[in-house]
Amino acid sequence: MRALVAGGPGEPNDVLRLESRPVPTAEAGQALIRVKATPIHASDLHVLRGRYGFSPEFPTVGGYMECVGHIEALGPDTEGLKIGERVVAVTVPAVPGPPVAGTWQEYLVTDTRRLLPVPDHLSDSSACQLAVNPLTALLLVTRELDVRPGEWLLQTAAGSTVGRLVIQLARHLGIRTINVVRRRDAVAEIKALGGDEVICTEDEDLPQRVRDIAGPAGVRKAVDCVAGHVAAQVSQALAPGGETVIYGALSTHRQTAPAALTIPLSARSVIYETKVVRGFWLNRWFGTTSPTDALRTLSEVRTLVADEVLTIPQGRPFPLERFTEAIAYAETPAHGAKPLFVFEEDREKDDE
């Protein structure tokens, strides 16, 4: 089988090579998946650079999040699934937890407790993006912060994939959103998507605008994936006792200077207004959540996507052989559609 393998840490297009590897064998409790589509997430590239929250053993197959495919074989005494069934494989490495197989290959072996059957009407493009971003949005809103109907939720990077999903989920649950964007031309798009209020940091003061919108009661809950100065402003904007959950650090991408990797919080605000800033990382959630609860929550996400409460834009497909082009596209700012590696089941016949 073909596999995209990194020989060591470094810039992805410098360290990745297309290799031929033996098809793996499923053991008890495992399934062999023939991959049909798998996304290229920014986190996948940061893992290869050695700048993420975990580091795999090199050489390693890339792709550490999710894919869609069909069950090709089941390990001995493995029940509950059928050969040929179409499934999402959730390969997010649990922290702490054992290593998992990368998805940038034609076949992979995975624990059956990480497999979720998907309905036929859901496209491969949507299914292969079902787990990571929609799951993150659901967990942030309903578990990490338990935002209730009628409450305000403040979020940064509202135009990001998770940001858009948060807006959709909030509307479904009756939650009001204040959405932060960097560019004025993004405001109308976020409002059209269903965002209640939009703050543009290009020409508006974030804390003042939050006060103007929310009034004396203020806002007590926020999610942030920018970090840096923006996260500090979000915390400053919250009412006393407010809580910010940080799940990303877009402002630090490609940064190495220590000052760029900090959040300059006001000690007076944290102490006297008892505000909380804490992190969320999906890998650690998988490491601390039982497989049963994880699968139950993923099933909830599947229902939200299948019922079109949450919509996932179609990705842009690339064959594995064009990986340099695909990664360059993934690194392009505001590139739009998520790049996907796709595998054609009849490739061998076509080659013949």
FENFEN-V357282 format. One record per backbone hydrogen bond with DSSP energy under -0.5 kcal/mol. NH is the residue of the N-H (numbers start at 1). CO is the residue of the C=O. E is the energy in kcal/mol with one decimal. If there is no record, write none. Layout:
((NH | CO | E) (NH | CO | E))
//
This chain:
((3 | 19 | -2.2) (4 | 104 | -2.8) (5 | 3 | -0.8) (5 | 17 | -2.9) (6 | 60 | -3.2) (7 | 5 | -0.5) (7 | 15 | -1.9) (10 | 48 | -2.4) (14 | 11 | -2.1) (15 | 11 | -1.6) (16 | 12 | -2.1) (17 | 5 | -2.3) (19 | 3 | -3.2) (19 | 17 | -0.6) (21 | 1 | -2.9) (21 | 19 | -0.5) (30 | 27 | -2.0) (31 | 110 | -2.2) (32 | 73 | -3.0) (33 | 31 | -0.6) (33 | 108 | -3.3) (34 | 70 | -3.0) (35 | 33 | -0.8) (35 | 106 | -2.4) (36 | 68 | -3.2) (37 | 68 | -1.6) (38 | 341 | -2.1) (39 | 128 | -0.5) (40 | 339 | -2.2) (41 | 39 | -0.7) (45 | 41 | -1.3) (46 | 42 | -1.9) (47 | 43 | -2.2) (48 | 44 | -1.5) (49 | 45 | -1.4) (50 | 46 | -0.7) (50 | 47 | -1.2) (51 | 46 | -2.7) (59 | 6 | -0.7) (60 | 6 | -2.1) (62 | 4 | -2.3) (67 | 89 | -1.4) (68 | 37 | -2.4) (69 | 87 | -2.3) (70 | 34 | -1.9) (71 | 85 | -2.3) (72 | 32 | -3.3) (72 | 70 | -0.6) (73 | 32 | -1.3) (75 | 30 | -2.7) (78 | 75 | -1.4) (79 | 77 | -0.6) (84 | 71 | -3.0) (85 | 82 | -1.9) (87 | 69 | -2.7) (88 | 116 | -2.6) (89 | 67 | -2.5) (89 | 87 | -0.5) (90 | 88 | -0.6) (90 | 114 | -2.8) (91 | 65 | -1.8) (91 | 89 | -0.9) (92 | 65 | -0.7) (93 | 64 | -0.6) (95 | 283 | -2.1) (103 | 63 | -1.3) (104 | 62 | -2.5) (105 | 103 | -2.2) (106 | 2 | -2.1) (108 | 33 | -1.9) (110 | 31 | -2.0) (112 | 29 | -2.4) (114 | 111 | -2.1) (115 | 112 | -1.5) (116 | 88 | -2.3) (118 | 86 | -1.7) (122 | 119 | -1.3) (123 | 121 | -0.5) (127 | 123 | -2.9) (128 | 124 | -2.5) (129 | 126 | -1.2) (130 | 127 | -1.5) (134 | 129 | -0.6) (135 | 131 | -1.3) (136 | 132 | -2.1) (137 | 133 | -2.4) (138 | 134 | -2.4) (139 | 135 | -2.6) (140 | 136 | -2.6) (141 | 137 | -2.1) (142 | 138 | -2.6) (143 | 138 | -0.5) (143 | 139 | -1.7) (144 | 139 | -3.2) (145 | 140 | -1.4) (147 | 141 | -2.6) (150 | 174 | -3.1) (151 | 148 | -2.2) (153 | 176 | -2.3) (154 | 221 | -2.3) (155 | 178 | -2.7) (156 | 223 | -1.5) (158 | 180 | -2.2) (160 | 157 | -2.0) (164 | 160 | -2.5) (165 | 161 | -1.7) (166 | 162 | -2.6) (167 | 163 | -1.8) (168 | 164 | -2.1) (169 | 165 | -2.8) (170 | 166 | -2.8) (171 | 167 | -2.2) (172 | 168 | -1.9) (173 | 169 | -1.9) (174 | 170 | -0.8) (174 | 171 | -0.7) (175 | 170 | -3.0) (176 | 151 | -2.5) (178 | 153 | -2.6) (179 | 177 | -0.5) (179 | 197 | -2.7) (180 | 155 | -2.9) (181 | 199 | -2.7) (186 | 183 | -1.5) (187 | 184 | -1.5) (190 | 186 | -2.0) (191 | 187 | -2.1) (192 | 188 | -2.4) (193 | 189 | -1.6) (194 | 190 | -0.7) (194 | 191 | -0.8) (195 | 190 | -2.4) (197 | 177 | -1.9) (199 | 179 | -3.1) (201 | 181 | -2.5) (201 | 199 | -0.7) (203 | 200 | -1.3) (204 | 200 | -1.2) (206 | 204 | -0.7) (209 | 205 | -2.5) (210 | 206 | -2.2) (211 | 207 | -2.0) (212 | 208 | -2.4) (213 | 209 | -2.3) (214 | 210 | -2.8) (215 | 211 | -1.8) (217 | 214 | -0.5) (218 | 215 | -1.0) (222 | 243 | -1.9) (223 | 154 | -2.4) (224 | 245 | -2.4) (230 | 227 | -0.8) (231 | 227 | -1.2) (232 | 228 | -1.5) (233 | 229 | -2.0) (234 | 230 | -2.2) (235 | 231 | -2.3) (236 | 232 | -2.2) (237 | 233 | -1.9) (238 | 234 | -0.8) (238 | 235 | -0.8) (239 | 219 | -3.1) (241 | 273 | -2.9) (242 | 239 | -2.1) (243 | 220 | -2.6) (244 | 276 | -2.7) (245 | 222 | -2.5) (246 | 244 | -0.6) (246 | 278 | -3.0) (247 | 224 | -2.7) (247 | 245 | -0.6) (248 | 224 | -0.8) (250 | 225 | -2.4) (251 | 226 | -2.0) (252 | 249 | -1.8) (253 | 250 | -1.1) (255 | 252 | -2.6) (260 | 257 | -1.4) (261 | 257 | -0.6) (261 | 258 | -1.3) (262 | 259 | -0.9) (265 | 263 | -2.0) (267 | 265 | -0.6) (270 | 266 | -2.2) (271 | 267 | -2.8) (272 | 268 | -2.4) (273 | 268 | -0.6) (273 | 269 | -1.1) (275 | 269 | -0.9) (276 | 242 | -2.4) (278 | 244 | -2.4) (280 | 246 | -2.2) (284 | 281 | -0.6) (285 | 281 | -1.9) (286 | 282 | -2.3) (287 | 283 | -1.4) (288 | 284 | -1.1) (288 | 285 | -0.8) (289 | 285 | -1.2) (294 | 290 | -2.7) (295 | 291 | -2.3) (296 | 292 | -2.1) (297 | 293 | -2.5) (298 | 294 | -2.4) (299 | 295 | -2.1) (300 | 296 | -1.6) (301 | 297 | -2.0) (302 | 298 | -2.7) (303 | 299 | -2.0) (304 | 300 | -2.1) (305 | 301 | -2.4) (306 | 302 | -3.1) (307 | 303 | -2.5) (308 | 305 | -1.4) (309 | 304 | -2.1) (310 | 304 | -1.8) (313 | 311 | -0.6) (316 | 338 | -2.9) (317 | 315 | -0.6) (318 | 340 | -2.5) (320 | 342 | -0.6) (322 | 319 | -1.8) (323 | 320 | -1.2) (326 | 322 | -2.3) (327 | 323 | -2.6) (328 | 324 | -2.0) (329 | 325 | -2.2) (330 | 326 | -2.2) (331 | 327 | -1.6) (332 | 329 | -1.3) (335 | 332 | -1.0) (337 | 335 | -0.7) (340 | 316 | -2.8) (341 | 38 | -3.2) (342 | 318 | -2.2) (342 | 340 | -0.5) (343 | 36 | -2.4) (347 | 344 | -1.5) (350 | 346 | -2.3) (351 | 347 | -2.5) (352 | 348 | -1.5))
//
